[in-house]
């Protein structure tokens, strides 16, 4: 009994450290949202867009950063969530934002199950090719099913009701921004619990040595498919938020460009870290918005220079490199 008590007491500081980092992360998200709200009061649509993309990048980090699955088709999950929420409103007249959110989660999870079952049949470069093929198939399917999706014209007629019957989605985007911030906080807290859970540790083990996990009696493929479904649900939240906030869904939500940019943001911040995924999204989108406004003709050159500099001098990403430096200095002390 004393031995058990000692082990539990030894684990308390470790758990408290995790909880403190979780609370710190939540406080940082709230602080950044508050700064953005007061710094960009006339551009809340951009901030809401950043939240939707942050949810996509977080979902990508689950399968790429934590599981080591190479994919360039993750926007398929995001777009499926957006179309599921949009179709529910435009074609069935269900305009409750929470029900639209649930539809987005279901659509993203279903696409995650389908994508995972296909992509995980291969490894390495063939796996990457399969993901590219899938995003093009999803895009073409949405384009051809124009009676449901609007095709190249986009799905319009989305009219979300006020949240709880009180908060309308106005032209200024305040309700959408606060709604998106609340969703991001909830998702972030849940994902922090997920990646620290035994299942999350199993996925990390699969990324490092799948043969050892199989030898221990685990099923790497079953675990990866489960993570793909969870990732699809998270991406579906982002897609549903995008449909609710913009009240239109276009084919760009299912584009290869969207998938590639999400991967770039993840690499920019640092893979295998939820904080890295968030920081990479914020840095990339703010930098892209600033340089495109400052120099409309050469902004892509500046973005490319930033990415080259990060890959050469901060290979773990901006957040990942900064965190590694802090840990190294602590060890030296």
Secondary structure, 3 states (H helix, E strand, C coil): CHHHHHHHHHHHHHHHHHHHHHHHHHHHHHHHHHHHHHHCCCCHHHHHHHHHHHHHHHHHHHHHCCCCCCCCCCHHHHHHHHHHHHHHHHCCCCCCHHHHHHHHHHHHHHHHHHHHHHHCCCCCHHHHHHHHHHHHHHHHHHHHCHHHHCHHHCECCCCCCCECCCECCCCCCHHHHHHHHHHHHHHHHHHHHHHHCHHHHHHHHHHHHHHHHHHCCCCHHHHHHHHHHHHHHHHHHHHHHHHHHHCCECHHHHCHHHHHHHHHHHHHHCCCCHHHHHHHHHHHHHHHHHHHHHCCCCHHHHHHHHHHHHHHHCCCCHHHHHHHHHHHHHHHC
